[in-house]
C-alpha cells in the first residue's frame, strides 16, 4: 500500500473519528461499527516503505471542496467515495477535483448498501470498501447526489462507467504499529476501525 493511500485513509478516518465540538451544528452521521471479532478477522495491510516524513503536511488542495450530505445518514459514502476516492484518483491521474467527473458519488455507495429502506439508515466501511472493490464507483457527473432521494440505483451504463475506478483490494490498518499510526494517523483517528485500500488501486484488465 503506497504512502499516499495511507495518508488518504488517515484523512478518511479523521472525517468520522471525533465528536462534534461544542456549539457545532448537529448533522446526520451514519457510520455503523463492526463487532470487534469481525473487525479483527480482516487481514492486515503490509507495512508501507518508510521514508523521511515531514513534521506536517497540508493535503487540502488535493481534496474536493466539502459537500453537504443533507439529512441523509450517508457519511460513509461521503468519506469513501467523495473524499478518499476523489483524492486517490486525483493523485494518480494528476487531475484536479473541481469538475464533477473528477469527484465521486456518495450516492453510488450509500444508496446500494444502506441498512434500511429510508435515508436514516447507516452502513459500514466494510460494505463500502467491498462495493468499491467489486464494482468501482461512479463520478458525480454520472450519478449525482440528491439529498432528498436515496432510493435511486445505478443503471447499466452508470455501472459500466464505474468499473474502471474499482480498487484491487483493501486491508485493515494495524493501529498498534508505530509504522502505521505514528505519525501518519492521528490518535483520534486510531480510535475507530481503520481500513484502507491496498496494492494497486485498479484491477488489471
N, C-alpha and C positions, 0 to 999 in steps of 0.2 A: 504494500500500500504506500503510495507516494506521500511525502510530507505535505503537499498541498491538500490532499484529501483528508489527512489527519487534522490539519488546521480547519478545513471546511467542516469536518464532523464536530470538532470542538465548538465552532461557532453555531452550528445547528443545535447542539445541546444547550448552549447558553440561551438560546431563544426560549427554552421551556424550563430551565433549571431553577430559577428563583421565583419567590413570591413577589407580588407587586409591591412597590414602595408605598409608603404611607401617603394617602391623598391621591393615589393614582386611580384613574377611571377603571372600573371593573369591566373586563371584556370576557367573552366566551373563551374557553380553552379547548379541551377535548382529548388530551393525551391520556391513554389508559396504560397502566403498567402491567407487565407480565408478572407471574409468580417468580420468586427467587429461583425455584427449581428449574422452571422453563428457561429463564434467562441464563443460568449457569450452564445449561446444556448446549448453548450456541457456541460453535467453535471460535477460538480466539484468533485475532488477527496476528500476523507475524510482526515483530518489531520493525519499525522503519529504519532505514540507514540514517545514522546520526551524522550531524554536521554542526557547524557553528550556528547557534541560534541567537538572534538578536535579542536584546532585553525587552524590546517592544516592537510591535508592527501594526500598522493600520491597513486593513484589507477592505475597508468600507467602499472604496471605489470599484471593487470587483463584484459587489453585490447589487442586486436591483434595489430601486427605491422601495422603502417599506410600503406594503399594501395594507388593506383593511379586510379582515375576514367577516365583518359584519356580525350578525347574530348566530352564525353557524359555529359549531364546535369542530372546526376544521383545521386546528393549529398544526396537526401532524402533516397534512397536505401542504400547508404553507411552509413548514420547516424543511420537508424533504424535497418537494418539487420546486417551489418558488425560490427558496433561499439556497439550499445546498446544491441542487441540480443546476440552477442558473449560474451559480458561482463556478461549479466544476466545468460546465461546458464552455463558459466564457473564458476560463483559464486555458483549457485545452485547444479551443478553436481560435483564440486570440480575437474575440469579438466583444463588443460592449453589451450591456444588459438593458439598454434603453428600449429597443424595438420589442414588440410583443412576440415576435418569432425568435427572440433570444431569451425570453423568460418562460418559465414552465408553469403549467396549470395546477394549482392546488385542487381544483375540482376533479381533474382526471384521477387523482389519487383518492381524495376523500369520498367522492360520490360512489366509487366502486367498492369501498371497504368499510364504510361506516357501519357501526354495530346495530343500528336500529332503523326504523322507517322514516324518522324525521331528522331534521338538521341539528338536533340537540344531542345526537349520538356521537360518541367519540370513537377512537380507534388506536391501534398500537403502531410503534415504529416498525416492529417486525413485519406486520402485514403491508405497510407502506413500502418497505425495502424489498420484500418478496415480490410485490407487484412491479416495482421498478426493475428488478432483475428479470422477471418473466416477460413483461410487456413493454418496458420503457415508459416514457411519459410524454404527453403532448405539450406543445407550446400553448401559450395564451392565445396566440393568433388562431390556432386550430381548435382550441377548446376553451373559450373564455370562462372566467369565474363569474358566477351570478349569485350574490349573497341571498337572494330570495328563492333560489331553486337548487336543491342538492339531489334531485331525483334523475336529472339528465344522465344518460350513459353515452359513451363514445361510440360512434358508428364505425363501420369497417374502414372507411377512409381515414378517420382520425386514428384508429388503432394502427393502421399501416404507417402513418406518419410518425407515430410514437416509437416504433420499433428501433430505429437507429440510435435512440437515446437510452437503450437498456444498459444496465451495469452488468459486469461479468459476475460479480458476487459481492457479498458483504459479510462482515465478521464482527464479533464482539470485541470492544476495546478493553484491555486489561488495566483497570483503574488502580490496581495495586502496584503497577510497574512505573517507576520514575521515567522510563523511556517514553511512555505514553502520556503520563499525567503531568510531568514537570519538564519544561514549562508550557507544553502545548495545550493542556486542558486545565481550565481554572478549577480550583477546589469546589466551587459552587456547581459547575457542570459535572464534576466527577461524582456527585451525589445521586445523579439519575442513572439510567441504564444505558450507557454509551454503546453505540454501534456505528460502524462506518463502512462505506464502500471499500472493497479491497481488490487489488490487482487491476487489470485493465478495466476501464470504465465501459467499454463496448465489447460485445461478443465478436469473435472472428466470424466473418460471413462465409 
